[in-house]
Structure formats: structure tokens, C-alpha cells
Amino acid sequence: MRKLIIAAAATFADKTAEVQADALEEQAAAAPTEAAETALNAEADRIEQQAGNADGGMTTENTPNTSPSATPANPNN
């Protein structure tokens, strides 16, 4: 029973971190400068790493780079 409670709490914490990181990534996509975008994405990655739920890709590391100042385009996509 104790392990189940701990697992449930960890799942909730992971979900909370994911929601926070997703919100930061949305802000980064709308950031007015490249520096602001980079800082917001870094913070989102930090939150995910700290929570132990880096999602392996559906965040800043593999999303298409839509920044108009970025050259070349992200070759991973």
C-alpha cells in the first residue's frame, strides 16, 4: 500500500512538471527574441529533468525550429 501511495504521488509530480514545462515551451514559441526563447526552453528542459520525466522528444529537443532567425532549420526534423 505504501509503495502505491508513493507511486501515485510521483505520477502526480511528473504530470505537474510536464504541464509546467509545456507552458514554458508555449511561451518560448511566442518569445520576442532568440535569447528569451532559448532561456524558456532551457527552463522547461530543467523542470522535466528534475522531475525525472524528460519525455524523450516531444519538447524542445525535437520540435521543429520555427524561429525566423535560426539557420539552418533543425536537421533532425
C-alpha positions as CSV (number, residue, x, y, z in Angstrom):
1,M,0.0,0.0,0.0
2,R,2.8,2.4,0.9
3,K,4.5,1.8,-2.5
4,L,1.2,2.5,-4.3
5,I,0.9,5.8,-2.5
6,I,4.4,6.8,-3.3
7,A,3.9,5.9,-6.9
8,A,0.8,7.9,-7.1
9,A,2.5,11.0,-5.6
10,A,5.4,10.6,-8.1
11,T,3.0,10.3,-11.0
12,F,1.2,13.5,-9.9
13,A,4.5,15.3,-9.5
14,D,5.6,14.2,-13.0
15,K,2.3,15.4,-14.5
16,T,2.6,18.7,-12.8
17,A,6.2,19.2,-14.1
18,E,5.1,18.2,-17.6
19,V,2.3,20.8,-17.5
20,Q,4.7,23.5,-16.3
21,A,7.3,22.6,-18.9
22,D,4.7,22.6,-21.7
23,A,3.5,26.0,-20.7
24,L,7.1,27.3,-20.8
25,E,7.6,25.8,-24.2
26,E,4.5,27.5,-25.5
27,Q,5.8,30.8,-24.1
28,A,9.2,30.1,-25.8
29,A,7.5,29.6,-29.2
30,A,6.0,33.1,-28.8
31,A,9.1,34.7,-27.4
32,P,10.1,38.0,-29.0
33,T,13.8,37.2,-29.0
34,E,16.0,34.2,-29.7
35,A,17.6,34.7,-26.2
36,A,14.2,34.6,-24.5
37,E,13.2,31.5,-26.5
38,T,16.4,29.7,-25.6
39,A,16.1,30.6,-21.9
40,L,12.5,29.5,-21.7
41,N,13.2,26.2,-23.4
42,A,16.2,25.6,-21.1
43,E,14.0,26.1,-18.1
44,A,11.4,23.7,-19.5
45,D,14.1,21.1,-20.0
46,R,15.4,21.6,-16.5
47,I,12.0,21.1,-15.0
48,E,11.5,17.9,-16.9
49,Q,14.9,16.6,-16.0
50,Q,14.4,17.5,-12.3
51,A,11.1,15.6,-12.3
52,G,12.7,12.7,-14.0
53,N,10.2,12.7,-16.8
54,A,12.1,14.0,-19.8
55,D,9.7,12.8,-22.4
56,G,12.3,11.8,-24.9
57,G,11.4,14.2,-27.5
58,M,8.1,15.9,-27.6
59,T,9.6,19.1,-26.2
60,T,12.4,21.4,-27.2
61,E,14.9,18.8,-28.5
62,N,12.9,17.6,-31.4
63,T,10.3,20.1,-32.2
64,P,10.7,22.0,-35.5
65,N,12.6,25.2,-35.1
66,T,10.2,27.9,-36.1
67,S,12.4,30.8,-35.1
68,P,12.8,33.1,-38.1
69,S,16.4,33.9,-37.1
70,A,17.5,30.3,-36.9
71,T,19.7,29.0,-39.7
72,P,19.8,26.3,-40.8
73,A,16.5,24.7,-39.9
74,N,16.6,21.9,-37.4
75,P,18.0,18.9,-39.4
76,N,16.5,16.4,-37.0
77,N,13.0,17.0,-38.3
